[in-house]
Amino acid sequence: MNLVVKQKSQPQQITTELTPGQRLADKLASHVGSWKFLICQSTVLVGWVGLNLAPGVPHWDESPFILLNLVFSFASAYTAPIVLMSQNRQSDTDRRNAEIDYQVNLRAGQSIEVLHEKLDTLHSQQIVELTQIVQEQQQMLREMKVNLAVASKEIQDNRITLAPGFIVQINDKFPKEAPVNQTSKHEQPIADNVKFLDKYIRR
């Protein structure tokens, strides 16, 4: 018995075309969260501070480096929203993919449950069939025992002892006369035994 479980077409994960702004946000977010960006930012910071503190060099941002703070404030003001945009879009995509995965797992669980039910039904049917076969075999064995018992009883009833040393069979499977027991103490000639048998049958 073949078990076939039909499954509906499973939805694939969402792969939408990104807009230029989304691609730019993803690219910027990937660079901001890397060692490359951190090293570049540290280099710019050290160079800015070093040049403005070095003697004999024109200083464009005296201590306490107000212009540097302004530049970093502008950079942070624009970098943070762009990174958040990328993270929010990625979060939405992950949430939709998680919902799709949940639906796929739910359908797979339902299919497995149906398969288990069919297997249980098949197992129950096989147990019932095996039970019937065992009962039929037991019935056949009982009938065979009864037939053998009847046959052995008939064979035993067909042997009739007429006199010591003489056994007469009423079927054709055994000789009608058995030889005289050689160990018997009452040995008689064969003619006398035949006469005795004839007298006994006539009675």
C-alpha positions as CSV (number, residue, x, y, z in Angstrom):
1,M,0.0,0.0,0.0
2,N,1.6,3.2,-1.2
3,L,1.2,6.3,1.0
4,V,1.3,9.6,-0.9
5,V,1.2,12.8,0.9
6,K,0.3,15.8,-1.3
7,Q,1.9,19.1,-0.2
8,K,0.9,22.5,-1.4
9,S,3.5,24.6,-3.1
10,Q,5.6,26.2,-0.4
11,P,6.2,29.9,-0.7
12,Q,9.8,30.9,-1.3
13,Q,11.6,33.5,0.7
14,I,11.0,37.1,-0.3
15,T,13.6,38.5,-2.7
16,T,12.5,41.9,-3.9
17,E,14.4,44.4,-6.0
18,L,16.0,47.1,-3.9
19,T,15.8,50.7,-4.7
20,P,18.9,52.9,-5.1
21,G,18.4,54.4,-1.7
22,Q,18.0,51.0,0.0
23,R,21.2,49.8,-1.7
24,L,23.1,52.9,-0.6
25,A,21.8,52.5,3.0
26,D,22.8,48.8,3.0
27,K,26.3,49.7,1.7
28,L,26.8,52.5,4.1
29,A,25.6,50.3,7.0
30,S,28.0,47.6,6.0
31,H,30.9,50.0,5.9
32,V,30.1,51.8,9.2
33,G,30.1,48.5,11.1
34,S,33.5,47.4,9.9
35,W,37.1,47.8,11.1
36,K,38.0,49.7,7.9
37,F,35.6,52.5,8.8
38,L,36.9,52.6,12.3
39,I,40.5,52.8,11.2
40,C,39.8,55.5,8.7
41,Q,37.9,57.6,11.3
42,S,40.7,57.2,13.8
43,T,43.3,58.3,11.2
44,V,41.3,61.4,10.3
45,L,40.8,62.2,14.0
46,V,44.5,61.9,14.8
47,G,45.6,63.8,11.8
48,W,43.1,66.6,12.5
49,V,44.2,67.0,16.1
50,G,47.9,66.6,15.3
51,L,48.0,69.2,12.6
52,N,46.1,71.7,14.7
53,L,48.5,71.2,17.6
54,A,51.7,71.1,15.6
55,P,53.8,74.3,15.8
56,G,54.7,76.1,12.5
57,V,51.6,74.8,10.7
58,P,48.5,76.9,10.0
59,H,45.8,75.9,12.4
60,W,42.2,75.9,11.1
61,D,40.6,74.5,14.2
62,E,42.1,75.6,17.5
63,S,41.6,73.7,20.7
64,P,38.9,72.7,21.8
65,F,38.4,71.6,18.2
66,I,34.9,73.1,17.7
67,L,35.0,72.5,14.0
68,L,35.9,68.8,14.5
69,N,33.0,68.4,16.8
70,L,30.7,70.0,14.3
71,V,31.9,67.7,11.5
72,F,31.4,64.6,13.7
73,S,28.0,65.8,14.7
74,F,26.9,66.2,11.1
75,A,28.3,62.8,10.2
76,S,26.5,61.2,13.1
77,A,23.3,63.0,12.3
78,Y,23.2,61.5,8.8
79,T,24.9,58.1,9.4
80,A,22.6,57.0,12.2
81,P,19.3,57.4,10.3
82,I,20.8,55.7,7.2
83,V,22.0,52.7,9.3
84,L,18.6,52.6,11.1
85,M,16.8,52.6,7.7
86,S,18.9,49.6,6.6
87,Q,18.3,47.8,9.8
88,N,14.6,48.4,9.8
89,R,14.3,47.1,6.2
90,Q,16.4,44.0,7.0
91,S,14.2,43.5,10.1
92,D,11.1,43.6,8.0
93,T,12.6,41.1,5.5
94,D,13.6,38.8,8.3
95,R,10.2,39.0,9.9
96,R,8.4,38.1,6.6
97,N,10.9,35.3,6.0
98,A,10.2,34.0,9.6
99,E,6.5,34.0,8.9
100,I,7.1,32.1,5.7
101,D,9.3,29.6,7.5
102,Y,6.5,29.2,10.1
103,Q,3.9,28.4,7.5
104,V,6.3,25.9,5.8
105,N,6.9,24.2,9.2
106,L,3.2,24.2,10.0
107,R,2.4,22.5,6.7
108,A,5.2,20.0,7.1
109,G,3.9,19.2,10.6
110,Q,0.4,18.6,9.2
111,S,1.7,16.4,6.5
112,I,3.7,14.4,9.0
113,E,0.7,14.0,11.2
114,V,-1.4,12.7,8.3
115,L,1.4,10.3,7.4
116,H,1.4,9.0,10.9
117,E,-2.3,8.5,10.9
118,K,-2.1,6.5,7.6
119,L,0.7,4.4,9.0
120,D,-1.3,3.7,12.2
121,T,-4.3,2.7,10.1
122,L,-2.1,0.4,8.0
123,H,-0.6,-1.1,11.1
124,S,-4.0,-1.8,12.6
125,Q,-5.2,-3.5,9.3
126,Q,-2.1,-5.7,9.3
127,I,-2.7,-6.7,12.9
128,V,-6.3,-7.7,12.1
129,E,-5.2,-9.7,9.0
130,L,-2.5,-11.5,10.9
131,T,-4.9,-12.3,13.7
132,Q,-7.4,-13.8,11.2
133,I,-4.6,-15.9,9.6
134,V,-3.5,-17.2,13.0
135,Q,-7.1,-18.1,13.9
136,E,-7.6,-19.9,10.6
137,Q,-4.3,-21.9,11.1
138,Q,-5.4,-22.8,14.6
139,Q,-8.8,-24.0,13.3
140,M,-7.0,-26.1,10.7
141,L,-4.8,-27.7,13.3
142,R,-7.8,-28.6,15.5
143,E,-9.5,-30.2,12.5
144,M,-6.4,-32.1,11.6
145,K,-6.1,-33.4,15.2
146,V,-9.7,-34.5,15.2
147,N,-9.3,-36.3,11.9
148,L,-6.2,-38.0,13.1
149,A,-7.9,-39.1,16.4
150,V,-10.9,-40.5,14.5
151,A,-8.6,-42.4,12.0
152,S,-6.5,-43.9,14.8
153,K,-9.6,-45.0,16.7
154,E,-11.0,-46.7,13.6
155,I,-7.7,-48.5,13.1
156,Q,-7.7,-49.7,16.7
157,D,-11.3,-50.9,16.4
158,N,-10.5,-52.9,13.3
159,R,-8.3,-55.3,15.3
160,I,-10.4,-58.0,16.9
161,T,-8.8,-60.7,19.1
162,L,-10.7,-63.9,18.7
163,A,-8.5,-66.2,20.8
164,P,-5.0,-66.2,22.4
165,G,-2.6,-65.9,19.5
166,F,-5.3,-65.0,16.8
167,I,-6.2,-61.4,15.6
168,V,-8.7,-60.8,12.9
169,Q,-8.7,-57.5,10.9
170,I,-11.9,-56.2,9.3
171,N,-10.1,-53.9,6.8
172,D,-7.6,-54.7,4.0
173,K,-4.7,-53.0,5.6
174,F,-3.7,-55.9,7.8
175,P,-3.7,-59.7,7.2
176,K,-6.8,-61.5,8.4
177,E,-4.9,-64.0,10.5
178,A,-1.9,-63.3,12.6
179,P,0.7,-65.9,13.4
180,V,0.5,-67.8,16.6
181,N,2.5,-66.2,19.4
182,Q,5.7,-68.3,19.6
183,T,6.2,-67.6,23.2
184,S,2.8,-68.8,24.3
185,K,2.7,-71.9,26.4
186,H,-0.5,-73.2,24.7
187,E,0.9,-74.2,21.3
188,Q,-1.6,-76.0,19.1
189,P,-1.5,-77.2,15.5
190,I,-2.7,-74.9,12.8
191,A,-5.5,-77.2,11.8
192,D,-7.0,-77.2,15.3
193,N,-6.8,-73.5,15.4
194,V,-8.6,-73.2,12.1
195,K,-11.4,-75.5,13.4
196,F,-11.7,-73.5,16.6
197,L,-11.9,-70.3,14.6
198,D,-14.6,-71.7,12.3
199,K,-16.7,-72.8,15.3
200,Y,-16.3,-69.3,16.9
201,I,-17.4,-67.5,13.7
202,R,-20.4,-69.8,13.2
203,R,-21.6,-68.9,16.7
